[in-house]
């Protein structure tokens, strides 16, 4: 930031919510007053044309009304305004206004006023040209060396230069190789037009070449072009600047050599007439506009360059002479003369801040006010210090390492799910094949205690569920205000979801500029994806959940699915999913058991979860604290492995389709090149069935693309089914082994590390790495297993045999007394927990798991690692891999368990690259135990 600010001589704000750009500002003596005093002409995209005659005002005073000479609203947006000799028969200055499809030339005149209101100004339309093409910008000058008048050249959006000899249209020419329009300028010294093409090249075209080239109207007609006598449009010179240009200006002061100035995105160029570089300046900021002006030193040119940091820099050639601060980001800058004050800087911002300023040396420094000296009261300061220390102690009393969120948040978001489905479904573009897809309304309320700036809200539900609107943008929230929105959730894809939960996230800025986020979760009803039907007796998959309480009637716990007329006799309930499958829930009359059965394994998950949640809620209302659910059956691993194989097979198919598509695309491009060569040949040759081969290849590409798209949809459904089955397996294992909340969190992070499945990082390799890590840490049986190293990278395996073997071994270790833990000293703990129940892994088993499919990395024993010195690069790779495995495995852990995971990650990473140092390992183990002890303490001052 500059110490000096631009001194405000005159400024005003133009209109309300108007937009301005580079060509909307011009300064000239447009009314031909002869006084040499410039007027400021401004046009806006809303069609307002304003002409100002600024007068100096005192600081704090408002702009005088008589400074605005003229304000008129034209019916079309104004792209550019210029002042020149545009009317034949007179050398007076006239105003040219460029619209999207029209060019208008006006005469500005003033009438002497006889009253206190002053002079009256008006504009008169001299002539206009209706354009056949959409205009972009224009330039003017004495084209062809004419004397006493200016001609106009307009560049269209499609690359046509349209030249007008004042009241008449001259000709039009298309620029060769045109893609997007760039800035345009005219050099009177060389009689040429200079622009910057989309190839990032400065190009110059002679006016005489344009005049004698083939007419633009004949460009599309090949036969007419052959018969035309015009010449081909060729460029005079080209200079590659390597970036897009923001503006071009051609200047020549004091009969000196003409220079072409080009302002790029990061560089500033000065070129000679022939395109050679005189000098260039690399800018360390992003410029917004510039203007060259005459320098007092002979042979140099001064340039004003404004940037997006609200700075205005003054350069003399490439030397920075001055830098000043502006109140806004200008999009256009000019230099004008007002009332014997020459060199006033006129700037215009995109929102209409028009300012006339000059460069001053009065620094606006902050001066601190004088403080009255007073004696220090030590007793009051001591009492205040004790009060502050008391507040600090109260704030640091927390059970976690991380500080708890404030009890009263600045912004609170709540979501209320309607208990009933919508009477009229709000489902849109649903692929579900059912007759009617229901929807449920979610009412979301945002309450703010302070001023919340730029609040945005996102409503997220996991596919295949969808919401009618998932993004909301609000105006700034005032203190103690609220906003309420209503959305509807429905089933969009033709498969059952794995979770019936959603999240609302609100991001905002507090008045100090600090970004904050608030969120809340909501649960969706089960009847959103299924409806009651008659129960079925036969099913392929059955589960039995044991409880320690008598069975509850389904009328009590499932009132929304059971007819109340059935009374307490309802012990069977059927659920028909919208996707077509059916699940049956049975309650035993004699024992404390519930059975869930279905033809599909993944369909058991939602009903089982809903049953356990409703049972826990029912007994909680009755103040029954000893209710528990258990599972004593066998884990359905074989059926689970079938879903894994189905998902993995679709991933393999996706790779095959990608390879085939790549091959066919290469073949298609090769045939295209052959055909293009044949068509360009002057002597036609037979195609030799290349067109037939091209059509056949095109059909193959389309068929493969359709097959790949269908496979992608099937893979999404398979992954959704796999997630549902994984949730079910996690619940059964937790009920079977009576896992704690922290252990269940570790199990979920291990088997469900990914929210989405991709070809680059899939579910199989991620879960395999996480399970392998647990098998060699907390579930290991010997130090030899702990010495095994994981692969240095995650890659898609060749098959799922290793994954299925690890999951089976994982369940077997849990069955024999293993417990999930993140402690680095887990091997010693497991030896005490598993009293002789687990045998050592056989050497053959270790050898089978030595080589990882798809990778050349091998497991190395501890003795081998002590003999070999690892290179620093290899250590870093191992460290990064461990960090990836740990973070992906424990990203869903919460509370103290998550903090223990972070400590174990740190210890595991350091120990993995320092395993050859026994002293280091001992120190890290003691550090881990110390951290865990501190986590269990209430005093967190150690942090």
SULRAWO-V852424 format. One record per residue. RES is the residue in one letter. SS is DSSP state (H for helix, E for strand, - for the rest). Layout:
RES,SS
RES,SS
This chain:
X,-
X,-
X,-
X,-
X,E
X,E
X,E
X,E
X,E
X,E
X,E
X,E
X,E
X,-
X,-
X,-
X,-
X,-
X,-
X,-
X,-
X,H
X,H
X,H
X,E
X,E
X,E
X,E
X,-
X,-
X,-
X,-
X,-
X,-
X,-
X,-
X,-
X,-
X,E
X,E
X,E
X,E
X,E
X,-
X,-
X,-
X,-
X,E
X,E
X,E
X,E
X,E
X,-
X,-
X,-
X,-
X,-
X,-
X,-
X,-
X,-
X,-
X,-
X,-
X,H
X,H
X,H
X,E
X,E
X,E
X,E
X,E
X,E
X,-
X,-
X,-
X,-
X,-
X,-
X,E
X,E
X,E
X,E
X,E
X,-
X,-
X,-
X,-
X,-
X,-
X,-
X,-
X,-
X,E
X,E
X,E
X,E
X,E
X,-
X,-
X,-
X,E
X,E
X,E
X,E
X,E
X,E
X,E
X,E
X,E
X,E
X,-
X,-
X,-
X,-
X,-
X,-
X,-
X,-
X,E
X,E
X,E
X,E
X,E
X,E
X,E
X,E
X,E
X,E
X,E
X,-
X,-
X,-
X,-
X,E
X,E
X,E
X,E
X,E
X,E
X,E
X,-
X,H
X,H
X,H
X,-
X,-
X,-
X,-
X,-
X,E
X,E
X,E
X,E
X,E
X,E
X,-
X,-
X,-
X,E
X,E
X,E
X,E
X,E
X,E
X,-
X,-
X,E
X,E
X,E
X,E
X,E
X,E
X,E
X,-
X,-
X,-
X,-
X,-
X,-
X,-
X,-
X,-
X,E
X,E
X,E
X,E
X,-
X,-
X,-
X,-
X,E
X,E
X,E
X,E
X,E
X,-
X,-
X,-
X,-
X,E
X,E
X,E
X,E
X,E
X,E
X,H
X,H
X,H
X,H
X,H
X,H
X,E
X,-
X,-
X,H
X,H
X,H
X,-
X,-
X,-
X,H
X,H
X,H
X,H
X,H
X,H
X,-
X,-
X,-
X,E
X,-
X,-
X,-
X,-
X,-
X,E
X,E
X,E
X,E
X,-
X,-
X,-
X,-
X,E
X,E
X,E
X,E
X,E
X,E
X,E
X,-
X,-
X,-
X,-
X,-
X,-
X,-
X,E
X,E
X,E
X,E
X,E
X,E
X,-
X,-
X,E
X,E
X,E
X,E
X,E
X,-
X,-
X,-
X,-
X,-
X,E
X,E
X,E
X,E
X,E
X,E
X,-
X,-
X,-
X,-
X,E
X,E
X,E
X,E
X,E
X,E
X,E
X,E
X,-
X,-
X,-
X,-
X,-
X,-
X,E
X,E
X,E
X,E
X,E
X,E
X,E
X,-
X,-
X,-
X,E
X,E
X,E
X,E
X,E
X,E
X,-
X,-
X,E
X,E
X,E
X,E
X,E
X,E
X,E
X,-
X,-
X,-
X,-
X,E
X,E
X,E
X,E
X,E
X,E
X,E
X,E
X,E
X,-
X,-
X,E
X,E
X,E
X,E
X,E
X,E
X,E
X,E
X,E
X,-
X,-
X,-
X,E
X,E
X,E
X,E
X,E
X,E
X,E
X,-
X,-
X,-
X,-
X,-
X,-
X,-
X,-
X,-
X,-
X,-
X,-
X,-
X,-
X,-
X,-
X,-
X,-
X,H
X,H
X,H
X,H
X,H
X,H
X,H
X,H
X,H
X,H
X,H
X,H
X,H
X,H
X,H
X,H
X,H
X,H
X,-
X,-
X,-
X,-
X,-
X,-
X,-
X,-
X,-
X,-
X,-
X,-
X,-
X,-
X,-
X,E
X,E
X,E
X,E
X,E
X,E
X,E
X,E
X,E
X,E
X,E
X,-
X,-
X,-
X,-
X,-
X,-
X,-
X,-
X,-
X,-
X,-
X,-
X,-
X,-
X,-
X,-
X,-
X,E
X,E
X,E
X,E
X,E
X,E
X,E
X,E
X,E
X,E
X,-
X,-
X,-
X,E
X,E
X,E
X,E
X,E
X,E
X,E
X,E
X,E
X,E
X,-
X,-
X,-
X,E
X,E
X,E
X,-
X,-
X,-
X,E
X,E
X,E
X,-
X,-
X,-
X,E
X,-
X,-
X,-
X,E
X,E
X,E
X,E
X,E
X,E
X,E
X,E
X,E
X,E
X,E
X,-
X,-
X,-
X,-
X,-
X,-
X,-
X,-
X,-
X,E
X,E
X,E
X,E
X,E
X,E
X,E
X,E
X,E
X,-
X,-
X,-
X,-
X,-
X,E
X,E
X,E
X,E
X,E
X,E
X,E
X,E
X,E
X,-
X,-
X,H
X,H
X,H
X,-
X,E
X,E
X,E
X,E
X,-
X,-
X,-
X,-
X,-
X,-
X,-
X,E
X,E
X,E
X,E
X,E
X,E
X,E
X,-
X,-
X,-
X,-
X,-
X,-
X,H
X,H
X,H
X,H
X,-
X,-
X,-
X,-
X,-
X,-
X,H
X,H
X,H
X,H
X,H
X,H
X,-
X,-
X,E
X,E
X,E
X,E
X,E
X,E
X,-
X,-
X,-
X,-
X,E
X,E
X,E
X,E
X,E
X,E
X,-
X,-
X,-
X,-
X,-
X,E
X,E
X,E
X,E
X,E
X,E
X,-
X,-
X,-
X,-
X,-
X,H
X,H
X,H
X,H
X,H
X,H
X,H
X,H
X,H
X,H
X,H
X,H
X,H
X,H
X,H
X,H
X,H
X,H
X,-
X,-
X,-
X,-
X,-
X,-
X,-
X,E
X,E
X,-
X,-
X,-
X,-
X,-
X,-
X,H
X,H
X,H
X,H
X,H
X,H
X,H
X,H
X,H
X,H
X,H
X,H
X,H
X,H
X,H
X,H
X,H
X,H
X,H
X,H
X,H
X,H
X,H
X,H
X,H
X,H
X,H
X,H
X,H
X,H
X,H
X,H
X,H
X,H
X,H
X,H
X,H
X,H
X,H
X,H
X,H
X,H
X,H
X,H
X,-
X,-
X,-
X,-
X,-
X,-
X,-
X,-
X,-
X,H
X,H
X,H
X,H
X,H
X,H
X,H
X,H
X,H
X,H
X,H
X,H
X,H
X,H
X,H
X,H
X,H
X,H
X,H
X,H
X,H
X,H
X,H
X,H
X,H
X,H
X,H
X,H
X,H
X,H
X,H
X,H
X,H
X,H
X,H
X,H
X,H
X,H
X,H
X,H
X,H
X,H
X,H
X,H
X,H
X,H
X,H
X,H
X,-
X,-
X,-
X,H
X,H
X,H
X,H
X,H
X,H
X,H
X,H
X,H
X,H
X,H
X,-
X,-
X,-
X,-
X,-
X,-
X,-
X,-
X,-
X,-
X,-
X,H
X,H
X,H
X,H
X,H
X,H
X,H
X,H
X,H
X,H
X,H
X,H
X,H
X,-
X,-
X,-
X,-
X,-
X,-
X,-
X,H
X,H
X,H
X,H
X,-
X,-
X,-
X,-
X,-
X,-
X,-
X,-
X,-
X,-
X,-
X,-
X,-
X,-
X,H
X,H
X,H
X,H
X,H
X,H
X,H
X,H
X,H
X,H
X,H
X,H
X,H
X,H
X,H
X,-
X,-
X,-
X,-
X,-
X,-
X,-
X,-
X,-
X,-
X,H
X,H
X,H
X,H
X,H
X,H
X,H
X,H
X,-
X,-
X,-
X,-
X,-
X,-
X,-
X,-
X,-
X,H
X,H
X,H
X,H
X,H
X,H
X,-
X,-
X,E
X,-
X,-
X,-
X,-
X,-
X,-
X,E
X,-
X,-
X,-
X,H
X,H
X,H
X,H
X,H
X,H
X,-
X,-
X,-
X,-
X,H
X,H
X,H
X,H
X,H
X,H
X,H
X,H
X,H
X,H
X,H
X,H
X,H
X,H
X,H
X,H
X,H
X,H
X,-
X,-
X,-
X,-
X,-
X,H
X,H
X,H
X,H
X,H
X,H
X,H
X,H
X,H
X,H
X,H
X,H
X,H
X,H
X,H
X,H
X,H
X,H
X,H
X,-
X,-
X,-
X,-
X,H
X,H
X,H
X,H
X,H
X,H
X,H
X,H
X,H
X,H
X,H
X,H
X,H
X,H
X,H
X,H
X,H
X,H
X,-
X,-
X,-
X,-
X,-
X,-
X,-
X,-
